[in-house]
Amino acid sequence: MDSRELSLAPLTQGPSPPGPPECARPRSGKPGGRRNQGWSCSLIVASLIGAFGSSFLYGYNLSVVNAPTPYIKAFFNETWGRRYGHPIDPDTLTLLWSVTVSIFAIGGLVGTLMVKLIGKFLGRKYTLLVNNGFAISAALLMACSLQAGAFEMLIVGRFIMGVDGGIALSALPMYLSEISPKEIRGSLGQVTAIFICIGVFTGQLLGLPELLGKESTWPYLFGVIVAPAVVQLVSLPFLPESPRYLLFEKHDQAGAEKAFRTFLGKEDVSQEVEEVLAEGRVQRNIRLASVLELLRTPCVRWQVLTVVVTMACYQLCGLNAIWFYTNSIFGKAGIPPEKIPYITLSTGGIETLASIFSGLVIERLGRRPLLIGGFGLMTLFFGILTVTLTLQDQAPWIPYLSIVCILAIIASFCSGPGGIPFVLTGEFFEQSQRPAAFIVAGTVNWLSNFAVGLLFPFIQKSLDTYCFLVFAAICFAGALYLYFVLPETKNRTYAEISQAFAKRNKASPPAEKTDSAVTDDRNIKRPEADSSSTLDNSVKNGIV
């Protein structure tokens, strides 16, 4: 009996098994096992609106500070002189600017640590809705900082925007993972990465001098943040909550069935409900695991380690270093300085196209090839880029080869490593473990982000162009680890993924431990009506 048969056995075998509750019985003439693998309208709208007000803003805030950098520094200097009667010291200006940029990551870490507590009481959807309050308040603070003559408002706004990003990058992948059928779970999960890339591109575009990248209009670059937040705030309430959250944590079976119908676009959701109930039967209760309990659970040890490795490689793979060198490489290639911002748009365009490509092929190729191939190609192109940067003065065509390497590295990153880590975090863990898993993933993500911002200037100063060999080594190590450890999760249930890790964990997943108990329970004959009511009562009591 394979893992899927094992997970469904309590609901499908035995002389008088516990009958499914009323909501799990087919209400249409379609066969109970038939799946609608298409994208329903509600599923598309939920993913687009959720990502537009969440991951889009994260990507936008990564790039939006680049274009107005000289104007913001001038604002710091002017404000300091007006307050204290003398220009700001260069070291103090550098410190203020560093704090302005890096405090976004500190806010992200704070937001990540908050998401479990907020999500427990509000659910996935309402966590995203409340999160818009952070985005709107941050946008108003940053947009009004110039007029108020207070650079502290800009710094505080960046921190609050980081909190918004930390919550968004945990709550959104959870929501998308729980509302999607397993056949398109990877493609839907990639919407998070696609909108991060679109956000980066939008920040680059609006930062052009012809738009908002001028001394008189740079505060409006931050005011734009209000628009996506308001769109999500007025649209998302009309969409259902995660059906898994409704069933496991709110014990609302009718609401969960209704949500499944809306998201899947069909009346018969019996098989989906059966899978969720089978997962719940294995868990025995729906008490949320803490981070410490998750780290101490033997049967998810390698899942946690894999999430930590992929998230660390996601930030430490060197893409931030690429942005540092882009302008100088374009200048070496003979591109006039005033044209470089327009050429830089090509990097944002490549990001977006590569992430869309990944979303289209992830359910065909799987997670493993895209992740391993992405890190492998980044290793190769980082090596070539090191050579071309070292020899760029030897021939006029070498800087152009460096540009090709930069675009290839960006495309390799966005085609796999740029989004799949968020998908895997949602796929690896049971319902009760998922919030804690996203806290672990988010903490690693934001701490790695902060470490790169803090350490890269010293690495670059010490190694110069050879700093890319450090990132090549990180990418190679990540690809090697994933090749030996990561199982393919495409089109597999949570129980099947747990089974795939069982041998490496040297601990049986809950499905195996409870198999004998379930078998004994299956041999006990009960009246049909009693079994249905028993399961209904179990769901209400939190034991499914």
C-alpha positions in Angstrom: 0.0 0.0 0.0 1.6 3.3 -1.0 1.5 6.5 1.1 -1.5 8.0 -0.6 -3.5 4.8 -0.1 -2.4 4.7 3.5 -3.6 8.3 4.1 -7.0 7.6 2.6 -7.5 4.1 4.0 -9.5 5.1 7.1 -12.0 6.8 4.8 -12.2 4.3 2.0 -11.8 0.7 3.3 -13.2 -1.6 5.9 -16.5 -3.3 6.5 -18.2 -0.3 8.1 -15.8 2.6 8.1 -16.6 6.0 9.7 -18.8 7.6 7.0 -17.8 11.0 5.7 -19.7 13.9 7.0 -22.5 15.4 4.9 -20.3 18.1 3.5 -17.9 15.5 2.1 -20.4 13.6 0.1 -20.8 14.3 -3.6 -23.5 16.7 -4.5 -23.2 16.5 -8.2 -23.1 13.7 -10.7 -19.4 13.9 -11.2 -17.3 11.0 -10.1 -15.9 11.5 -6.6 -12.3 11.0 -7.6 -12.3 13.4 -10.6 -10.2 16.5 -10.2 -10.7 19.8 -11.9 -7.2 20.7 -12.7 -8.1 24.1 -14.3 -7.6 27.4 -12.7 -10.9 28.7 -11.4 -11.7 32.4 -11.6 -11.7 32.7 -7.8 -8.3 31.0 -7.5 -6.8 33.4 -10.1 -8.3 36.4 -8.5 -7.2 35.4 -5.0 -3.6 34.7 -6.1 -3.3 38.0 -8.1 -4.9 40.2 -5.4 -3.0 38.5 -2.6 0.4 38.9 -4.4 -0.3 42.4 -5.6 -0.8 43.7 -2.1 1.9 41.6 -0.5 4.9 40.2 -2.5 4.7 43.0 -5.1 5.3 45.6 -2.3 8.3 43.6 -1.0 9.9 43.6 -4.4 9.0 47.3 -5.0 10.7 48.3 -1.7 13.9 46.3 -2.6 14.5 48.6 -5.7 12.7 51.8 -5.0 15.5 53.3 -2.8 18.1 53.0 -5.6 17.1 55.9 -7.9 16.5 58.6 -5.3 19.7 57.8 -3.3 21.4 61.2 -4.0 18.3 63.2 -3.3 17.6 61.3 0.0 21.2 61.9 1.1 20.8 65.6 0.2 17.6 65.7 2.3 19.5 64.2 5.3 22.3 66.8 4.9 19.9 69.7 4.6 17.8 68.6 7.5 20.9 68.1 9.7 22.3 71.6 8.7 18.9 73.2 9.6 18.8 71.6 13.0 22.4 71.9 14.1 23.8 74.7 12.0 26.5 72.7 10.2 26.7 70.1 7.5 26.5 66.5 8.4 29.7 64.6 8.9 30.3 62.1 6.0 30.6 59.1 8.3 27.3 60.1 10.0 25.7 60.4 6.6 26.9 57.0 5.6 25.6 55.5 8.9 22.2 57.1 8.4 21.9 55.9 4.9 23.0 52.4 5.9 20.4 52.3 8.7 17.7 53.5 6.2 18.5 50.7 3.8 19.2 47.8 6.3 16.4 48.5 8.8 14.0 47.1 6.2 15.5 43.6 6.9 15.2 44.2 10.7 11.5 45.0 10.2 11.1 41.9 8.1 12.5 39.7 10.9 10.0 41.3 13.4 7.1 40.7 11.0 8.1 37.1 10.5 8.1 36.5 14.3 4.6 38.2 14.5 2.9 36.2 11.8 2.1 33.0 13.8 0.4 34.9 16.6 -1.6 37.1 14.2 -2.4 34.1 11.9 -3.7 32.0 14.7 -6.5 34.4 15.6 -7.2 36.1 12.3 -6.4 33.3 9.7 -4.5 33.7 6.5 -6.8 36.1 4.7 -7.4 38.5 7.5 -3.7 38.5 8.3 -3.1 39.8 4.8 -5.8 42.4 5.2 -4.5 43.7 8.6 -1.0 43.8 7.1 -2.2 46.5 4.7 -2.4 48.8 7.7 1.4 48.6 8.1 1.9 49.3 4.4 -0.4 52.3 4.3 1.1 53.9 7.5 4.6 53.3 6.2 3.8 54.9 2.9 2.3 58.0 4.6 5.3 58.4 6.9 7.9 58.1 4.0 5.9 60.3 1.6 5.5 63.1 4.1 9.0 63.0 5.5 10.4 65.7 3.1 7.5 68.1 3.7 7.8 67.5 7.5 11.6 68.0 7.4 12.1 64.8 9.5 14.3 62.1 8.0 13.4 59.9 11.0 10.0 59.5 9.4 11.7 57.9 6.4 13.7 55.5 8.6 10.7 54.5 10.7 8.6 54.1 7.5 11.2 51.7 6.1 11.1 49.6 9.3 7.3 49.4 9.2 7.5 48.5 5.6 9.9 45.7 6.5 7.3 44.4 9.1 4.8 44.4 6.2 7.2 42.4 4.1 7.9 39.9 6.8 4.3 39.1 7.4 3.5 39.1 3.7 6.2 36.6 2.8 4.9 34.1 5.4 1.1 34.6 5.2 0.8 34.8 1.4 2.7 31.5 0.6 0.7 29.8 3.3 -2.6 31.1 1.9 -1.8 30.1 -1.7 -0.5 26.7 -0.7 -3.7 25.9 1.3 -6.2 27.1 -1.3 -4.7 25.4 -4.4 -5.1 21.8 -5.5 -1.9 19.8 -5.5 -1.9 19.6 -9.4 -1.2 23.4 -9.7 0.3 24.1 -6.2 3.7 24.8 -7.6 2.5 27.2 -10.3 0.2 29.0 -7.9 3.1 29.3 -5.4 5.3 30.9 -8.0 2.9 33.8 -8.2 4.7 35.1 -5.0 8.0 35.2 -6.9 6.5 36.6 -10.1 5.1 39.6 -8.2 8.3 40.2 -6.3 10.0 40.5 -9.7 7.2 42.7 -11.1 7.6 44.9 -8.0 11.4 45.2 -8.5 10.8 46.2 -12.2 8.1 48.7 -11.2 10.4 50.3 -8.7 13.1 50.7 -11.4 10.6 52.0 -13.9 9.0 54.7 -11.6 12.5 55.7 -10.5 13.4 57.0 -14.0 14.0 60.8 -14.1 11.0 61.2 -16.5 8.7 59.7 -14.0 9.2 60.1 -10.2 13.0 59.8 -9.9 13.5 63.6 -9.6 14.5 65.8 -6.6 11.0 67.3 -6.4 9.0 64.1 -6.7 11.0 61.3 -5.0 8.6 61.2 -1.9 5.9 60.1 -4.3 7.9 57.0 -5.0 7.1 55.9 -1.5 3.5 57.2 -1.6 2.7 54.8 -4.5 2.8 52.0 -1.9 -0.7 53.0 -0.8 -2.3 51.9 -4.1 -1.6 48.1 -4.0 -2.5 48.0 -0.3 -5.8 49.7 -0.9 -6.6 47.4 -3.8 -6.1 44.4 -1.7 -7.9 45.9 1.3 -11.1 46.4 -0.7 -11.0 43.2 -2.8 -9.7 40.4 -0.6 -12.7 40.4 1.8 -14.9 39.1 -1.0 -12.8 35.9 -1.3 -13.0 32.9 1.1 -10.6 32.1 3.9 -8.2 29.1 3.5 -10.4 25.9 3.7 -7.7 24.1 5.7 -7.6 26.8 8.3 -11.4 26.8 8.5 -11.5 23.1 9.0 -8.5 22.5 11.3 -8.4 25.6 13.4 -11.9 27.0 13.3 -13.7 23.6 13.0 -16.0 25.1 10.4 -16.7 22.2 8.1 -19.4 23.9 6.2 -17.3 27.0 5.6 -14.3 24.8 4.5 -16.5 23.0 2.0 -17.9 26.2 0.6 -14.3 27.6 0.3 -13.2 24.5 -1.6 -16.1 24.9 -4.0 -15.3 28.5 -4.7 -11.6 28.0 -5.2 -11.9 24.8 -7.2 -14.9 25.9 -9.3 -16.8 22.7 -8.9 -19.6 21.3 -6.8 -18.1 17.9 -5.9 -15.2 18.5 -3.5 -15.5 15.1 -1.7 -12.0 13.9 -2.6 -10.4 17.2 -1.5 -12.3 17.1 1.9 -11.3 13.4 2.3 -7.6 14.3 1.9 -7.8 17.0 4.4 -9.7 14.8 6.9 -7.1 12.0 6.3 -4.3 14.5 7.2 -6.3 15.6 10.3 -6.8 11.9 11.4 -3.0 11.4 11.3 -2.4 14.6 13.3 -5.1 13.6 15.9 -5.3 17.2 17.0 -5.0 20.7 15.6 -2.8 22.3 18.3 -0.3 24.5 16.5 3.3 23.4 17.0 5.8 26.0 18.4 9.1 26.6 16.7 10.9 24.7 19.4 8.5 21.7 19.1 9.0 21.8 15.3 12.8 21.7 15.7 12.6 18.8 18.1 10.3 16.7 16.0 12.3 13.8 14.5 10.0 13.1 11.5 10.5 16.6 10.1 14.2 17.1 10.9 15.4 17.0 7.3 12.5 19.0 6.0 13.4 21.8 8.4 17.1 21.5 7.4 16.2 21.6 3.7 14.1 24.8 4.2 17.0 26.4 6.1 19.5 25.6 3.4 17.2 26.7 0.5 16.3 30.0 2.2 19.9 30.7 3.2 21.0 30.1 -0.4 18.1 32.2 -1.7 19.7 35.3 0.0 23.4 34.3 0.1 23.7 33.3 -3.6 25.0 36.7 -4.7 22.2 38.4 -6.5 22.6 41.5 -4.3 26.3 41.6 -5.4 25.1 41.6 -9.0 23.2 44.8 -8.4 26.3 46.4 -6.9 28.3 45.8 -10.1 25.7 46.4 -12.7 26.2 50.1 -13.2 30.0 49.9 -13.3 29.9 47.0 -15.8 27.5 48.8 -18.1 29.8 51.9 -17.9 32.8 49.7 -18.9 30.8 48.5 -21.9 30.7 52.1 -23.1 27.1 52.8 -22.2 26.7 56.6 -21.4 26.0 57.2 -17.7 22.7 58.9 -18.4 21.5 55.8 -20.3 22.4 53.2 -17.7 19.1 53.5 -15.7 17.3 52.6 -18.9 19.6 49.6 -19.6 19.2 48.5 -16.0 15.5 48.0 -16.7 16.5 45.0 -18.8 17.6 43.2 -15.6 14.1 43.8 -14.1 12.5 42.6 -17.3 14.7 39.4 -17.4 13.7 38.7 -13.7 10.0 39.0 -14.5 10.2 36.8 -17.7 12.2 34.1 -16.0 9.9 33.9 -13.0 6.9 33.7 -15.4 8.7 30.9 -17.3 9.2 29.1 -14.0 5.6 29.3 -13.1 4.6 27.9 -16.4 6.9 24.8 -16.4 7.2 24.0 -12.7 4.3 21.5 -12.8 5.9 19.8 -15.9 9.6 19.8 -14.9 9.1 19.6 -11.1 10.8 21.5 -8.2 14.1 19.5 -8.2 15.3 20.3 -11.7 14.5 24.0 -11.5 16.2 24.4 -8.1 19.3 22.3 -8.8 19.6 23.6 -12.3 19.2 27.2 -11.2 21.9 27.0 -8.6 24.1 25.0 -11.0 23.8 27.6 -13.8 24.5 30.4 -11.3 27.7 28.6 -10.3 28.8 28.4 -13.9 28.0 32.0 -14.8 29.6 33.4 -11.6 32.8 31.6 -12.6 32.7 33.1 -16.1 31.8 36.5 -14.7 34.9 36.4 -12.4 37.1 35.8 -15.4 35.5 38.5 -17.6 35.7 41.1 -14.8 39.4 40.3 -14.2 40.2 40.5 -17.9 37.7 43.3 -18.9 40.5 45.7 -19.9 42.1 43.2 -22.2 39.6 43.5 -25.1 36.7 45.8 -25.9 34.2 42.9 -26.2 34.8 41.4 -22.8 32.5 43.9 -20.9 29.7 42.8 -23.2 30.3 39.2 -22.2 30.1 40.4 -18.5 26.7 41.9 -19.3 25.5 38.6 -20.8 26.7 36.8 -17.6 24.8 39.2 -15.4 21.6 38.6 -17.3 22.2 34.9 -17.3 22.7 34.8 -13.5 19.5 36.8 -13.0 17.5 34.5 -15.3 19.0 31.4 -13.6 18.0 32.7 -10.2 14.5 33.7 -11.1 13.7 30.5 -13.0 14.0 28.4 -9.8 15.8 29.5 -6.6 13.9 32.9 -6.7 10.5 31.4 -5.8 10.5 27.7 -5.1 11.9 28.0 -1.5 8.5 29.6 -0.6 6.7 26.8 -2.3 8.6 24.0 -0.5 8.0 25.5 2.9 4.3 25.2 2.3 4.6 21.7 0.9 6.8 20.1 3.5 4.7 20.5 6.6 1.4 19.5 8.1 -1.2 22.1 8.9 -0.3 22.3 12.6 3.5 22.7 11.8 3.2 25.2 8.9 3.1 28.5 10.8 6.2 27.5 12.8 7.9 26.4 9.6 7.3 29.8 8.0 8.7 31.5 11.1 11.9 29.4 10.7 12.1 30.1 6.9 11.4 33.8 7.3 14.0 34.2 10.1 16.7 32.6 8.0 15.6 34.7 5.0 15.8 38.0 6.8 18.9 37.3 8.8 20.7 36.2 5.7 19.4 39.4 3.9 20.8 41.5 6.7 24.1 39.5 6.7 24.6 40.1 3.0 24.0 43.9 3.4 26.4 44.0 6.3 29.3 41.8 5.1 29.3 42.2 1.3 31.1 45.6 1.3 33.9 44.1 3.3 34.0 41.0 1.1 34.0 43.2 -2.0 36.8 45.4 -0.6 39.0 42.4 0.3 38.4 40.2 -2.8 37.3 42.7 -5.4 36.1 40.8 -8.5 37.0 37.5 -6.9 34.1 38.0 -4.4 31.9 36.2 -6.9 33.8 33.0 -6.3 32.4 33.0 -2.7 28.9 33.1 -4.2 29.7 30.5 -6.7 30.8 28.2 -3.9 27.5 28.8 -2.0 25.5 28.1 -5.1 27.4 24.9 -5.8 27.0 23.7 -2.2 23.3 24.4 -2.4 22.9 22.5 -5.6 24.9 19.6 -4.2 22.8 19.4 -1.0 19.5 19.5 -2.9 20.7 16.9 -5.4 21.2 14.3 -2.6 18.4 15.3 -0.2 15.5 17.0 -1.9 12.7 14.6 -3.1 10.4 15.7 -5.9 7.2 17.1 -4.4 5.3 17.8 -7.7 1.7 16.6 -7.5 2.2 14.8 -4.2 0.1 15.1 -1.0 1.6 16.2 2.3 1.5 12.6 3.5 3.4 11.4 0.5 6.1 14.0 0.9 6.5 13.0 4.6 6.9 9.4 3.5 9.6 10.5 1.1 11.7 12.0 3.9 10.9 9.1 6.4 14.0 7.0 5.6 16.4 9.9 5.9 14.8 11.2 9.1 15.0 7.6 10.6 11.7 8.3 12.2 8.3 7.2 10.9 5.9 9.9 9.9 2.6 10.0 11.9 0.8 8.1 9.2 2.9 5.0 9.8 2.8 5.3 13.6 -1.0 5.4 13.7 -1.5 2.8 11.0 -2.1 -0.1 13.4 -4.5 1.9 15.5 -6.4 2.9 12.4 -6.5 -0.7 11.2 -7.9 -1.8 14.6 -10.5 0.9 14.4 -11.4 -0.2 10.9 -12.2 -3.7 12.2 -14.8 -2.3 14.6 -18.3 -2.4 13.1 -20.4 0.6 13.8 -23.8 1.7 12.5 -23.5 4.0 9.5 -25.4 6.9 11.1 -23.4 6.7 14.3 -20.1 6.8 12.4 -21.1 10.0 10.6 -22.1 11.8 13.7 -19.0 10.6 15.5 -16.7 12.2 12.8 -18.8 15.4 12.9 -18.3 15.6 16.7 -14.6 14.8 16.4 -14.2 17.7 14.0 -16.0 20.1 16.3 -13.8 19.0 19.2 -10.6 19.6 17.2 -9.8 15.9 16.8 -10.2 14.9 13.1 
